[in-house]
């Protein structure tokens, strides 16, 4: 069943179609949710909350873009709202514009296995992790991130630059800790 048929069946409140939609997208969307949270339990909570919204607003999906991209946007928004709502994330999500760094134009050429890089990103403070994921992974502009998080564009740029600098430091340390030539070179 293609996405358009699946949506049509879900809108008729057919449980089999709703289950099929969930089964088709839950795996990849759990990965999206996990990138923004600090535990698998929190990611699963975001996923469930996100799918409730998917089913609630499915009639608004116009079919003009990919269904997966539409669902992904809902999951990202749900994850951001989850971070804002839960006390354990709020202190780490505070964005301070007092100490803005200029955005560096340096482009060091370092790379790790995708799994290793994802784990390093997860070790960033929540604010850095959130902005890094929104910009580098999801492709949002700093203007869009500022609007989504209620911060200035410059704050988003600064937090991204700080996250990137911290990741580069960790990657360089990791490379020094391992034998030379064990990592391929490419850009972050």
C-alpha positions, 0 to 999 in steps of 0.5 A: 500500500502506498503512502496516499492509500495508507493515509486515506485508510488511516483517516477512515480510522482503520486500526490495521492501517494505523498499525501499518503507518506506525510500523512503517515509520516508528523505527526511523522516527525513534532514531530522530527522537533519540537524537534529542533526548538523553535516554531511550525511555524519553525517546519512546515517550516522545515517539508515542506523543508524536504519533498521537499528533500524527494521527490527530493531524493526519487530515492536514497532510496534503500529500504534496511532500513525502509522508516521512518528512511530514512525520519527521517534522512532527517528531522534531517539534514534539521532541523540542516541546518535550525538552522544554516541558521536562524539568531535567532538560530545562536547565541545560536548554537555557541559551545564554547570549551573554558570551556569544562567540563569532562563528568560525569559518574553519573547516577541519577535515575529520570523520568518525564512524557514524555510530561513534559520531552519533554517540559524541553528539549525544554527550553534548549538553542538551542545548548544544545537542539540540541546536547541532541536530536541528542545524547539521542533521535536520537542515534547519537554518539558524533563523528557523531554529531561533523561531522554533526555540524562541531565541535569537538567530545569533544565539543559535549560531553561537551554540552551534559553533560551540557544539561543533568546536566541542565535537572537534576537540573530542574527535581530535582527542579520540584520534590521538588516543587511537593509532594513526590512520584508523579514521577516514578523513572528511568534513563534519 
